[in-house]
Amino acid sequence: MTNEKNYLSNSISLLQKYVETQNYKGYDPYDTLNSWIPFHWFGKWSPVLAIQFQKRNPVNIRPLLGIKKGINPKAFGLLLNGYSLLYQKDKNPDNLAKMNHLFNLLYENPSEGYQGMGWGYNFPWASPVKYLKPFVPSSVVTGFVCKGVFQYYKATGNDKAKVLLEKAREFILNELPQYQDDSGLSISYTPVMQDVCYNASLLAGEVLAMNYHFNPNESLKTKCVNLVNFVVSRQKPDGSWAYSEDVNTGRERIQVDFHQGYVIESIYEIMQLLHIRDEKWEKAIAKGLKYYKEQQFFEDGRSLWRIPKVYPVEIHNQSQGIITFSKLYQYDDSYLLFAKQIAEWTTNNMQAKDGHFYYQKFKTYSHKIPYMRWSQAWMFLALSNLIKK
């Protein structure tokens, strides 16, 4: 392994410089519907297909389509989280100024028209089952914003951060549909429809658990426990989780990738925030980590795309691996070393000279478009987690 201190500090310094010169703005793999082209005029499937084509296109034609670099609230939440972790370590006043800037922008710009505070993506999004307008708030975006704000509070003690978290709790509880069965509770992805997406529900649970951490409340604790129990009950015998479940048929959508890391991390974080130890949860985490390391990654730190598909190597898989294994290394001492291995492979193979990280790496070429949220913000958070350890 190369000199650990040098490659980490050099990598994050280059990345930070790139992100800041872009003023935190950038393109996104899913921003196609920000184009001037009215894709919806051509039928229900046209927006869906346009998004899928564009995210696979390694040539950046966005300027031709009228798509501009945008400010993404989720990217701000991830970057705030990363800066806050670095500040907790080195107390750099320059980072504090950037943290305050990002926090204030998030605080002052939640999505309009909803109870409490929630945040969404800065682009329309279409799938075969739903269409979301720009900035429709979701449990995922709100969850990652709140994770950043929680670390910001730990670093600064700014009481406005607690106010934001309380407002986010209002959004989660009052705007997002809930689904319940004998195994527990699930909170929906968006206000648009009831659904069951395991990682999205747990991110909502993290927001509730953060509020419990500041103001213990049995009702909140019960909800959090039920949210975790629901997802733990869906773990497969091999330790993996599917992505989602149809509320009408119970049929699961099988997609195993970085979401496995999301789920493990959220269960762990909720357990810490509730100040409890649950043997069933601990076993689920340990089994999930073992599967994640052995099935999602090669020994050199390179990830599979979606198990069992090998290519492309996806930057989000790389970043989440670093985060998960650097956070949960108490389950196995080798995990922290493996987080370093993932980081070294990624910086050596997917970072450009100007500091930005590639989106995907194939056998014969790389998709190098510098997506701000998907690639840069996630790698900034990943490297910040590792440096803090």
N, C-alpha and C positions, 0 to 999 in steps of 0.2 A: 504494500500500500504506500502511496506517495506521502510526502510530509503533510500530515493531517491539517495542522494549523495553517500552513501556507495555502493549500488548495481551497480550503473552506473560506478563508478570509479573502483571497483573491477572487474567488467565484462570486461571493455575495457582494463584494465591493463593485465589481463590474456590473452585476445585475442591478444593484441599487442605483448606480449612476445612470444606467439605461432607463430604468423606470422613472426616475426623477426628470431626466431630460425630455421624456414623453409627457410630463405633467400628469402621470397616472392614467392617461387616456390610451385607448387602443382598440384594435379590432377584436372580434370574438368568433369562434367557429360557428356560432348560431345566429349571427347578426344579419343574415341575408334579407330578412323581411324589412330591414331599415332602408332598402333600396327604393328608388322612385318607381320601380316596376310594380304594378298592381297584380301580383301573382294570384290573388284570390279571384280575379276575374276569370281565370282559366279553370276553375273548378276546385273542389275540396282537396284534391291531391296535389295540386300545383305548388302551394306553399310548402308542403311537406317535402316534396321531391326537390324543390329549389334549395331548401336548407341542407338536405342530405348531399346533394351534388356539391354545393359550395364548401361544406366542411371537409370534403374529400379532395378538393381542388388545390394542388400545391402552388398554383400560380395565382397571385393575389390580384383579382380583377375588380375588387371592391370600389376603387375610385371610378371605374367605368360604370358601375351600377349605382353610383351616387351614395355609397355607404361611407360614412365618415367615422373616424375614430371617436369612441364614446367613453363616457364615464359610467362605469358599472359598479353599483353599490356593493356587490359581492366582492369585487376586486378590492374596493376600499376596506371592507371588513377584514379580508385576508392580509392586506398590507398593514393595516392598523395592528393586527395581531402580531405580525412579524416585527414591526418597529417596537412594539411594547415589550416583546420578549428580549430584544437586543438592549433596550433601555434598562430593563430590570437587571441586566448583566453589567452594563458599562456606564450607565447614567450620562450618556452623551447628550448634551443640550440640543445639538442639531436634530437628533432623532426625536427629542421631546417636542420641538416645534412642529415637526412633520406629523407626529401623533396628534397633536392638538388640532392641526389643520384638517386631517382626515376625520377625526372624531366630530368636529363641528359641522363639517359637510354632511355627515351621516345624520347627526342630530337634527339639523335644520331641513333635511330633505327626505323624510319618509314618504311613502306612497300616499296619495291623497284619497279621501273618501272612505276610510276604514277606521274602525275603533282602534285606539291605541296607536302603536307604531309598528309598521311592517315595511319591508323593502322587497323589490323585485328586479328582474333584469331590465336593461335599458333597450330592449328590442322586443318586437312581437315574436311569439313562438307558436308553432303549429305541430300537432301530431294527428294521427288518425282519429283520436277520440276527443281532442279539445283544442281550442285556440285561445291564446292569452295575449292581451294587449300589452304594450310596453308598461313596465313598472307595476303590473299586477303582483302584489306581494305574495311570497311563498314562505313555507316553513324552512326551506333550504336556505334561501338568501337571508332571511331574517335570522336564522340560526347562526350562520357564519358571521353576519354582522355582529351579533351578540357575543359570539366567542371572542371576536376582536375587542369589543367594548369591555368585556370582563377582564381581559388581560390589561387593557388600558387602565381600568380602575385599579387593578393590583399594582400597576406601576406608578400611578399618580394620585389615587385617592379622590379624584374629581367626583363630587356627588352627582353631577349631571349624568354621569355614566349609570348610576343606580336608577335615576329617573327614567333613562332610556330603557333599561332592562325591565322596569316595571311596566312601562307602556308596551313593550314588546310582549310581555305576558298577557296583557289585555287583548292584543291582536290574536295571539295564539288561541286563547280560550274563547273568544267571542266571534271570531271570523272564520275559523277553520273547522269544517265538519269533522265529526268524530265517528268512529266505528268501534263497536264493542262486541266481544263474544266471551265465551267461558274462559279463554286464556288471558284476556286482558283488554287493552285499549290501544287504538291507533288513531293518530291525528293526520288529517289529509294534507296533501302537498300545497294546495291553493284553496281560496274561497270558492272557486268556480264549480267544483264538483267533489263529491265524496270519493275517496280512493284510499288504497292501502299501499304505501311505499315505505319499506322498512327504514331506510336511512333518513328519509324526510321526517317520519314520525319521531324518530329518536332525536333528531336535531331540535324539533319542537320541545321534546322532553328536556333537552339540555337547557333551553331558555327557562323552563319552569323550575328546573333544579337550581339554576343560578339565583332565581328569586327566593327559593327555599333557603339557600345558603345565607342570604342576607336577612331573611325574615322567616324562620321556621314556622311551617303551617302544615298541619296534618293532611288537609285536603290536597295541597300541592304534592306532598310526599306520596300520598296514595295514588295520585294520577301518574307520577313519575314511575313508581313501582309497577303499576299496571302497564305502562307503555313499554318498559323493559321486558316484563314477563311475556307480553304479546310477541315480541321479536325473538326472545330466547326460545320460545316454544316452536318457532319456525326454523330453528337451526337444523341442518341436515346431520346425519350420523357422521359424515366425514369432517364436519366443522364449518362447512360453507353455509351461506345464505343465498337465496334467490333475491331478485331485485324488488319485486312487488307481487301483489296478490289481487285477483279480481274479486270484488266484494260480493258479486252475484253468484259466481261459479266456484270460487275458492281456488281457481287455477292460478299457478304462479308463473311469472315471467322469469326465466332463468337467464341471468346475466351476471357473471362473476368476474369482477375486476376491482378497481379502486374502491367501489362501494363496500366491499368486504372490510377494508380498512376503516371506512367511515363508521360502520356498524360497531366494530370492536372498540374503536376510540370513544364513541358516544356512550356505550354501556359503561366503559371504564370511567368516563368523566361524570356521568350521572351518579355512579356509585360513590365517587369521591365527594361530590357536592352534597349528597344526602348524608354523608358520614356513616355509611352502613357497609357491612360486609355480608354478601349473600353467596353461599357456597355454590348455588346453581349458576349464578352469574359468573363467578370466578371460573368455574369449569367451562362455561361457554366461551369466555374470553381466551382461556388457555388453549382450548381446542381450535377456536377460530384463528388464533395467532399461528399455531402449528400448520394448519392448512394453508393459511395466507403465505407464509414463508416458503413452504415446500412446494406448493402448486402454482403460486402466482409469479415466483421469481426463480431465475437461474442463480447458481452460486456466485457468479461474478457481479450480481446486482442488477442485471437486466430483467425486465418484467415481460410476461406474456401480455398480449392485448386483452382478450377476453378468454378465459380458460375454456377450452384447450387451445385456442388459436394463438399462434406465436407472434405474428406480425400484424400491424406495426407496433414497434415499441412506442408507448404513449406517455407523454411527459406527466400527465396526471397520475398515472400508475406509479411512475418513479417518485413523484413528490409525496404522494400519500404513503408509500412504503417508508420513506424516510421519516415522516411524521409519526406513523404508527409504531415503528420499531424503536424510535428514539424516546417515545413517551412511555412505552410499556415494557422496557427492558428488564424491569424487576421480575417479570414472568420467566425470563431466561437471559442470563448475562450475555449470551451471544447476540441478542437482538440489537444492542447498541452498536456493536462492531459491524453487524450486518447493515444497519442504517448508514454507517459511514461508507460501507462498500457500495451501497446503492448510490450515495451522493458522489462518490469518486467516479463510478462508471458514467453517471449522468453528466457530470461536468466535463469529463473527457470526451464524451461522444455526442452530446446534445446542446452544448453551449457555444454560441457564436463569439467571434472576437469582440464584438461590441457589447457583450454581456447578456444578450437575450437568449432564451432557451427555445429550441425547436419544438414544434407541436408533436411531430411523429418522425420516427426513423424506420425506414423499410430496408430490405436487404440491399438494394442498389441505389437508393436515393433517400433524401430527407425532406420532409415537409417543414419548411423553415419560416413560414409566416409568423411574426412575433405577436401572438395573441396575449393581450394583457391579463385578463382574468384567468384563462385556462392554463396558461404556461408560466408567465412571469410572476403573478401574484402567488400562485401555488408554490413555485420553487423558492420564492423569497421567504414564505412562511416555513417551508421545509428546512431550508438551510438555517433559518433563525432558531428553529427548534433544536437542531443538531448542535449549533454553536452554544446555545444556552446550556446544553448538557455537558 
